[in-house]
Amino acid sequence: MNRITTYRLPLMFVLGLSTLAGVATLLPRAVRHRGTQSPANLLSQSAAKRIDLVIAIDTSSSMDGLIDGARQQLWETVAQLGRAQPRPELRVGLISYGNTSYDAGAGWVRVESDLTTDLDSVYGRLFALSTGGGDEYVARALQVASTRMTWSSDDATRRMFIVAGNEPADQDPQVKLPRALTEARSRHISVNTIYCGSESNGEVAAE
């Protein structure tokens, strides 16, 4: 049965440009290359007075049966960051992508919520999303997150992007993954992934 692959939750890791560009996929093998982080280590590394977090979720049809688990893991990460001590000022934004009911000109990417401290609103939008279609442009979602969200201008703010999906990250015919990663890094945004899928997937080796 399909389920979200977790590997010591929440599954978050900062990717270097060469790692994600070389692997070009949202797979646990990339995690093994860089190493997973426990929630305690994640929180200690994210200790900051202000945290801006943008979460992106694949809403294509291939996420049928997986999207609920993806939502839960994304929101658990939000909750863990919100419980960090000292308590940070946490703003969260939401992007969905891959649903062909969205605007094709935008690469099937849609901003559901800009960065906000109103976490209840973001939660409601996240759990109201439905699946449909199948063009998953991860690089476009990252580019939109980097350029369209109102990130804090305070240099002390920790800026994070997490994408949850089950398809290769290099499918965008217009925005290349290295370019999107370079743009994010130039804005001091760490890029993180959650792979969603079946453990029986031939590309997913047991850890």
Backbone bond lengths (Angstrom), bond angles and torsions (degrees), N, CA, C in turn:
res aa  C-N    CA-C-N  psi(-1)  N-CA   C-N-CA  omega(-1)  CA-C   N-CA-C  phi
1 M - - - 1.456 - - 1.521 109.86 -
2 N 1.314 117.24 135.93 1.456 121.01 178.64 1.522 110.74 -66.57
3 R 1.308 114.88 141.68 1.453 120.48 174.54 1.510 107.83 -157.21
4 I 1.302 117.00 170.59 1.460 118.52 178.16 1.523 108.79 -75.47
5 T 1.317 116.75 134.16 1.451 121.67 177.14 1.517 107.72 -86.01
6 T 1.327 117.19 122.79 1.450 119.18 -168.71 1.529 113.64 -106.99
7 Y 1.313 119.69 -50.23 1.460 121.48 179.94 1.533 112.55 51.99
8 R 1.286 117.56 73.06 1.465 124.74 179.54 1.515 110.66 61.83
9 L 1.305 115.97 88.11 1.459 122.56 -170.23 1.521 112.30 -74.97
10 P 1.344 118.34 154.49 1.454 125.66 -11.01 1.513 110.40 -76.86
11 L 1.317 118.36 147.02 1.450 123.67 -177.11 1.516 108.74 -81.73
12 M 1.337 116.22 98.00 1.457 120.90 -177.73 1.510 109.20 -138.95
13 F 1.318 117.62 137.09 1.445 121.06 176.04 1.507 108.35 -156.53
14 V 1.333 115.50 144.66 1.458 120.14 178.57 1.524 107.78 -83.60
15 L 1.327 117.66 127.35 1.452 122.24 -177.54 1.515 110.94 -101.17
16 G 1.311 116.27 135.37 1.443 120.75 169.47 1.519 109.10 -78.51
17 L 1.312 117.25 162.60 1.456 121.48 -178.55 1.518 111.44 -58.72
18 S 1.323 117.55 -45.85 1.463 119.59 -175.82 1.512 111.96 -66.56
19 T 1.327 117.95 -33.73 1.459 120.74 -177.54 1.518 111.50 -64.96
20 L 1.313 117.69 -55.10 1.458 119.49 -176.19 1.516 111.10 -71.78
21 A 1.317 117.32 -36.03 1.460 119.27 179.26 1.521 110.40 -66.08
22 G 1.334 116.82 -36.86 1.449 119.98 -178.86 1.514 112.07 -74.22
23 V 1.322 117.07 -41.43 1.455 120.93 -179.86 1.515 110.41 -77.75
24 A 1.334 115.64 -39.55 1.469 122.32 176.05 1.516 112.57 52.94
25 T 1.311 116.65 40.77 1.460 119.65 -179.49 1.506 109.54 -161.61
26 L 1.322 117.22 159.62 1.451 121.72 176.94 1.524 107.66 -98.98
27 L 1.326 117.06 77.17 1.449 120.73 -174.56 1.519 111.39 -129.33
28 P 1.337 117.89 150.06 1.453 120.56 178.64 1.528 114.18 -58.58
29 R 1.349 119.24 -21.18 1.457 118.70 178.76 1.522 110.17 -60.42
30 A 1.337 116.68 -33.38 1.456 119.71 176.63 1.516 110.76 -65.64
31 V 1.334 115.24 -34.53 1.461 119.54 177.71 1.514 109.82 -65.71
32 R 1.328 116.72 -42.84 1.455 119.01 -178.97 1.522 110.97 -65.14
33 H 1.335 116.16 -31.36 1.466 119.79 179.28 1.520 110.98 -66.99
34 R 1.315 116.23 -38.60 1.464 120.56 -176.59 1.523 112.53 -100.72
35 G 1.338 115.97 -22.79 1.461 119.51 -178.67 1.508 112.25 94.92
36 T 1.336 116.13 134.65 1.453 119.77 176.69 1.517 109.85 -79.39
37 Q 1.305 115.72 164.13 1.452 121.38 177.90 1.519 109.27 -124.61
38 S 1.310 115.21 137.26 1.454 119.26 177.23 1.511 108.94 -73.07
39 P 1.353 117.61 160.08 1.465 118.81 176.54 1.517 112.86 -56.47
40 A 1.344 116.99 -36.38 1.466 119.75 -179.59 1.523 110.61 -64.21
41 N 1.346 116.99 -44.17 1.462 119.46 179.24 1.507 111.56 -66.76
42 L 1.338 115.72 -38.47 1.461 120.13 178.53 1.518 110.41 -59.43
43 L 1.331 115.95 -46.46 1.457 119.68 -177.85 1.514 111.30 -66.39
44 S 1.329 116.92 -39.26 1.461 118.69 -179.30 1.523 110.51 -66.70
45 Q 1.343 117.23 -36.90 1.448 120.09 178.93 1.519 112.04 -74.58
46 S 1.332 116.03 -22.84 1.457 119.66 -177.74 1.526 112.26 -96.23
47 A 1.338 116.75 4.77 1.453 119.60 -178.20 1.524 109.48 -57.89
48 A 1.299 116.24 115.95 1.455 122.20 -179.25 1.513 107.75 -160.85
49 K 1.325 115.40 153.25 1.456 118.69 177.70 1.516 111.01 -66.69
50 R 1.338 115.93 -31.78 1.462 120.72 -179.52 1.519 109.77 -132.12
51 I 1.320 115.99 134.97 1.456 122.15 175.95 1.523 108.43 -128.82
52 D 1.319 116.09 126.32 1.462 122.28 170.87 1.528 107.17 -106.65
53 L 1.314 116.71 122.12 1.460 122.35 -177.38 1.522 109.84 -127.18
54 V 1.325 116.67 123.37 1.461 121.35 172.48 1.514 108.17 -109.23
55 I 1.330 116.15 125.09 1.457 121.12 177.24 1.524 108.65 -107.09
56 A 1.331 115.67 138.32 1.470 121.72 179.79 1.517 108.20 -126.07
57 I 1.317 116.79 138.32 1.457 120.58 -176.83 1.527 110.60 -133.19
58 D 1.314 115.67 136.70 1.451 124.19 176.73 1.529 108.37 -72.78
59 T 1.333 116.94 121.25 1.469 120.65 178.99 1.528 111.05 -114.66
60 S 1.334 117.01 25.39 1.455 120.58 176.31 1.529 109.83 -75.60
61 S 1.322 115.98 168.79 1.465 120.42 -177.54 1.521 112.72 -63.92
62 S 1.332 117.37 -24.69 1.462 119.69 179.45 1.523 112.07 -66.58
63 M 1.335 116.49 -12.04 1.464 120.80 178.15 1.527 112.40 -91.15
64 D 1.322 117.90 3.07 1.465 120.14 174.32 1.530 108.56 -56.35
65 G 1.312 116.91 129.31 1.450 120.83 -178.56 1.513 114.00 84.70
66 L 1.335 117.06 -9.55 1.462 121.49 -178.88 1.520 112.78 -116.42
67 I 1.328 115.97 -23.27 1.463 118.79 -169.75 1.525 112.53 -64.65
68 D 1.322 117.93 -34.05 1.467 119.02 179.90 1.527 110.85 -64.76
69 G 1.324 116.25 -43.19 1.456 119.34 177.39 1.515 111.82 -64.06
70 A 1.337 116.34 -39.47 1.462 120.29 178.32 1.522 110.62 -62.49
71 R 1.325 115.78 -44.20 1.471 119.69 178.97 1.522 110.76 -59.45
72 Q 1.326 115.33 -45.53 1.463 119.78 -177.22 1.523 111.49 -62.15
73 Q 1.335 117.01 -41.92 1.457 119.44 -179.40 1.525 111.89 -70.87
74 L 1.318 117.37 -38.47 1.459 119.64 174.92 1.523 110.91 -59.92
75 W 1.322 115.58 -45.32 1.465 117.78 -176.58 1.524 112.22 -73.23
76 E 1.319 117.44 -29.41 1.457 119.64 174.47 1.526 110.15 -63.42
77 T 1.324 116.90 -37.11 1.456 120.45 176.02 1.520 110.73 -64.06
78 V 1.329 116.97 -43.69 1.463 120.92 176.22 1.523 109.74 -57.31
79 A 1.332 116.40 -46.38 1.461 120.92 -177.80 1.525 111.18 -63.52
80 Q 1.342 116.90 -41.38 1.468 120.31 179.79 1.521 110.79 -63.37
81 L 1.331 116.42 -43.65 1.459 118.93 178.37 1.521 111.26 -64.20
82 G 1.319 116.44 -38.39 1.460 120.59 179.68 1.511 113.60 -66.56
83 R 1.344 116.41 -23.07 1.464 120.87 -179.82 1.518 112.83 -92.68
84 A 1.331 117.21 0.61 1.461 120.21 -178.94 1.524 110.17 -58.96
85 Q 1.313 114.93 150.86 1.461 121.21 177.18 1.525 109.41 -119.95
86 P 1.318 118.10 130.97 1.466 126.28 -3.30 1.526 111.38 -65.52
87 R 1.327 116.20 150.71 1.447 121.67 -175.25 1.529 110.96 -62.15
88 P 1.337 117.95 120.82 1.470 119.35 -178.36 1.529 112.08 -83.98
89 E 1.310 115.59 163.65 1.459 120.71 166.03 1.528 105.80 -82.65
90 L 1.313 116.39 108.97 1.455 121.88 -173.00 1.522 110.91 -106.17
91 R 1.326 115.89 123.82 1.467 121.31 172.59 1.528 107.87 -115.61
92 V 1.324 116.37 138.78 1.460 121.26 -177.63 1.524 109.11 -128.10
93 G 1.321 115.89 138.19 1.457 122.55 173.40 1.518 109.30 -121.22
94 L 1.325 116.90 160.72 1.462 121.72 -175.41 1.526 111.10 -134.09
95 I 1.343 115.11 131.11 1.459 123.14 174.73 1.523 108.25 -126.90
96 S 1.329 117.16 138.70 1.460 120.74 171.05 1.521 108.24 -119.11
97 Y 1.326 116.08 152.38 1.470 118.99 -176.50 1.533 109.67 -150.98
98 G 1.344 115.19 161.39 1.453 120.92 174.23 1.513 115.63 92.65
99 N 1.315 117.22 -3.89 1.461 121.08 -178.44 1.527 108.23 -94.30
100 T 1.328 117.29 118.38 1.462 119.97 -174.63 1.522 114.09 -77.74
101 S 1.326 117.23 8.01 1.463 119.57 167.53 1.528 110.15 -84.18
102 Y 1.350 116.92 -7.43 1.455 121.82 178.51 1.530 109.50 -82.10
103 D 1.327 116.20 -179.87 1.455 122.91 -179.19 1.527 110.34 -73.04
104 A 1.337 116.52 119.47 1.463 120.57 179.01 1.523 110.99 -61.73
105 G 1.338 117.06 -35.89 1.454 121.17 -179.31 1.514 112.77 -64.06
106 A 1.325 116.34 -22.40 1.461 121.29 178.04 1.522 111.51 -95.70
107 G 1.335 116.44 10.26 1.457 119.65 179.04 1.513 113.47 72.04
108 W 1.348 115.69 28.96 1.468 121.28 -179.12 1.531 111.95 60.17
109 V 1.327 115.76 30.06 1.465 121.65 178.79 1.519 108.59 -112.64
110 R 1.323 116.56 137.25 1.465 120.33 -179.14 1.526 110.51 -136.20
111 V 1.331 116.03 131.33 1.464 121.07 174.17 1.517 107.57 -82.02
112 E 1.317 115.93 115.87 1.461 121.32 179.32 1.527 111.56 -86.86
113 S 1.316 115.72 -32.32 1.467 120.20 179.25 1.514 109.14 -158.75
114 D 1.326 116.17 131.82 1.456 120.12 171.87 1.530 108.29 -71.67
115 L 1.317 116.52 170.35 1.457 120.73 179.15 1.527 110.83 -59.28
116 T 1.324 115.59 130.10 1.456 121.13 -175.64 1.523 110.20 -153.29
117 T 1.317 115.74 156.67 1.465 120.57 172.93 1.527 111.42 -88.07
118 D 1.328 117.13 -4.23 1.466 121.92 178.80 1.533 108.79 -82.40
119 L 1.322 115.75 78.97 1.457 120.29 -174.83 1.523 112.36 -68.14
120 D 1.317 117.65 -28.75 1.468 120.21 177.61 1.526 110.66 -61.25
121 S 1.328 115.99 -39.64 1.458 120.35 179.33 1.530 110.78 -65.48
122 V 1.331 117.11 -44.14 1.457 120.91 179.48 1.531 110.05 -63.84
123 Y 1.311 116.08 -43.07 1.476 121.06 178.25 1.529 110.37 -57.09
124 G 1.320 116.53 -46.63 1.455 120.74 -179.18 1.520 112.22 -61.15
125 R 1.339 116.19 -41.72 1.459 120.02 179.78 1.527 111.29 -68.62
126 L 1.327 116.52 -40.65 1.461 120.98 179.98 1.524 111.55 -60.01
127 F 1.321 116.03 -46.98 1.459 119.99 -174.91 1.528 112.68 -83.24
128 A 1.332 117.41 -1.95 1.465 120.84 174.72 1.527 112.14 -95.33
129 L 1.324 117.86 -7.83 1.461 121.04 -177.22 1.524 111.37 -67.80
130 S 1.334 115.50 146.28 1.460 121.17 176.33 1.523 109.49 -127.06
131 T 1.332 116.94 162.88 1.453 121.86 -175.79 1.525 112.17 -97.03
132 G 1.342 115.35 158.12 1.458 120.88 177.01 1.513 110.83 171.50
133 G 1.318 116.69 137.53 1.461 119.67 177.42 1.514 112.29 85.46
134 G 1.347 116.15 -166.00 1.450 116.91 -175.08 1.504 117.50 -170.56
135 D 1.327 120.06 49.52 1.463 122.74 172.72 1.517 107.67 -122.29
136 E 1.322 116.24 100.12 1.464 121.33 -171.18 1.519 110.57 -100.69
137 Y 1.327 116.93 98.99 1.453 122.34 -176.85 1.535 109.23 -102.77
138 V 1.307 115.66 85.21 1.463 121.52 -177.59 1.530 110.65 -62.60
139 A 1.334 116.44 -43.40 1.470 119.65 -178.90 1.518 110.98 -60.22
140 R 1.332 116.91 -37.83 1.471 120.11 178.89 1.524 110.24 -66.56
141 A 1.328 116.29 -40.58 1.466 119.67 178.40 1.519 110.63 -61.74
142 L 1.332 116.64 -40.69 1.460 120.44 178.19 1.521 110.92 -66.70
143 Q 1.321 116.63 -41.20 1.463 119.44 178.31 1.528 111.29 -62.39
144 V 1.333 116.39 -43.74 1.465 120.32 178.09 1.526 109.95 -60.98
145 A 1.325 116.24 -43.33 1.464 119.44 178.87 1.518 110.87 -60.47
146 S 1.318 117.60 -41.97 1.463 121.62 -176.70 1.518 112.69 -68.69
147 T 1.338 116.22 -37.65 1.466 119.77 -168.94 1.519 115.31 -105.00
148 R 1.337 118.07 -22.61 1.457 119.43 -173.68 1.529 114.57 -107.94
149 M 1.308 116.88 -16.76 1.462 119.08 179.38 1.524 109.23 -84.26
150 T 1.325 115.75 149.71 1.467 120.11 -176.16 1.530 109.89 -90.36
151 W 1.325 114.99 72.90 1.457 121.06 178.26 1.524 110.11 -62.06
152 S 1.314 115.96 147.50 1.459 120.66 177.08 1.522 110.05 -62.33
153 S 1.314 115.87 142.34 1.461 121.26 176.81 1.518 111.98 -86.45
154 D 1.328 116.94 -3.84 1.463 122.07 179.35 1.528 108.86 -73.39
155 D 1.321 117.04 120.61 1.462 121.11 -178.03 1.528 112.81 -62.92
156 A 1.316 117.19 -20.63 1.467 120.43 -179.33 1.527 112.43 -81.55
157 T 1.332 117.01 -9.05 1.465 120.42 -179.76 1.523 110.05 -74.65
158 R 1.324 116.78 132.88 1.462 120.90 173.99 1.518 108.22 -84.43
159 R 1.336 116.72 125.85 1.463 122.65 -176.58 1.525 108.98 -110.43
160 M 1.326 116.12 124.94 1.456 120.88 -174.57 1.528 110.76 -134.01
161 F 1.336 115.27 145.09 1.457 122.83 175.77 1.520 107.55 -129.31
162 I 1.333 116.98 129.23 1.459 121.88 176.67 1.520 108.04 -125.16
163 V 1.325 116.36 129.72 1.458 120.88 177.17 1.523 108.39 -118.63
164 A 1.322 116.19 134.89 1.460 122.71 177.87 1.517 108.91 -117.50
165 G 1.328 116.92 123.85 1.450 120.73 -179.76 1.510 111.42 -167.83
166 N 1.332 115.94 -178.52 1.463 120.05 -176.19 1.522 113.36 -132.90
167 E 1.332 116.91 17.66 1.457 120.53 -177.66 1.533 110.45 -125.51
168 P 1.346 117.51 159.97 1.467 120.72 176.32 1.523 111.80 -53.98
169 A 1.324 115.81 147.14 1.461 121.29 -173.84 1.515 113.72 -90.50
170 D 1.341 117.78 2.91 1.470 119.66 -173.85 1.520 112.68 -113.40
171 Q 1.317 118.51 30.39 1.465 121.58 -174.57 1.530 114.42 -85.99
172 D 1.323 117.52 -14.72 1.462 120.12 -174.82 1.526 110.51 -67.55
173 P 1.341 118.81 121.44 1.462 120.82 -178.79 1.528 113.49 -76.23
174 Q 1.327 117.53 -13.24 1.461 120.52 -176.49 1.524 113.10 -109.16
175 V 1.306 117.30 -43.41 1.467 121.29 -177.44 1.521 108.55 -106.09
176 K 1.318 116.73 114.16 1.454 121.30 -179.18 1.523 110.44 -80.91
177 L 1.310 115.13 143.90 1.455 120.66 -175.38 1.531 113.85 -57.96
178 P 1.342 119.52 -45.81 1.474 118.16 177.94 1.523 112.89 -57.39
179 R 1.325 116.15 -38.26 1.468 119.93 179.03 1.520 110.64 -64.05
180 A 1.337 116.83 -45.08 1.462 120.29 -179.05 1.521 111.07 -64.88
181 L 1.333 116.53 -38.94 1.464 120.29 178.81 1.526 111.40 -67.38
182 T 1.319 116.36 -41.37 1.468 119.77 178.72 1.522 110.75 -61.95
183 E 1.315 115.92 -41.22 1.460 120.49 179.01 1.524 110.95 -63.35
184 A 1.336 116.56 -42.50 1.464 120.25 178.62 1.532 110.72 -64.02
185 R 1.317 115.94 -44.41 1.466 119.57 -179.28 1.520 111.25 -63.51
186 S 1.325 116.93 -35.86 1.464 119.81 179.95 1.524 111.59 -65.59
187 R 1.323 115.74 -22.39 1.461 121.27 177.63 1.526 111.84 -100.27
188 H 1.322 115.84 12.38 1.472 122.87 177.07 1.528 112.07 59.96
189 I 1.339 115.45 40.99 1.467 121.94 177.68 1.522 107.92 -105.48
190 S 1.330 117.36 121.96 1.460 120.47 175.53 1.524 108.64 -81.34
191 V 1.336 116.15 141.09 1.455 122.34 -176.02 1.524 109.00 -109.76
192 N 1.333 115.73 129.03 1.459 122.33 -173.94 1.525 109.70 -133.75
193 T 1.334 117.66 152.13 1.450 120.03 -178.46 1.521 112.61 -131.98
194 I 1.320 115.34 152.18 1.457 123.28 168.34 1.520 106.46 -125.06
195 Y 1.322 117.01 120.74 1.458 120.05 177.40 1.524 109.50 -88.64
196 C 1.319 116.13 133.16 1.452 122.48 179.46 1.521 108.19 -115.46
197 G 1.306 118.40 126.97 1.453 118.80 178.15 1.504 113.00 169.77
198 S 1.305 113.78 -175.24 1.456 121.56 -177.68 1.514 110.40 -87.68
199 E 1.320 117.29 139.98 1.454 121.11 175.50 1.531 111.33 -65.24
200 S 1.346 117.15 -18.46 1.458 120.80 179.87 1.522 111.96 -82.54
201 N 1.347 116.58 -6.70 1.462 119.88 176.66 1.523 109.00 -57.63
202 G 1.331 116.42 128.63 1.446 120.40 -175.72 1.505 114.16 -60.35
203 E 1.328 117.67 -22.38 1.459 120.83 -178.73 1.513 112.11 -85.27
204 V 1.325 116.53 -10.82 1.462 120.57 -175.58 1.512 109.16 -104.80
205 A 1.309 116.83 105.52 1.457 120.29 179.11 1.513 109.59 -87.54
206 A 1.314 115.54 146.76 1.471 119.58 179.14 1.519 109.01 -66.90
207 E 1.337 114.72 141.60 1.461 119.22 -179.45 1.504 110.41 -83.23
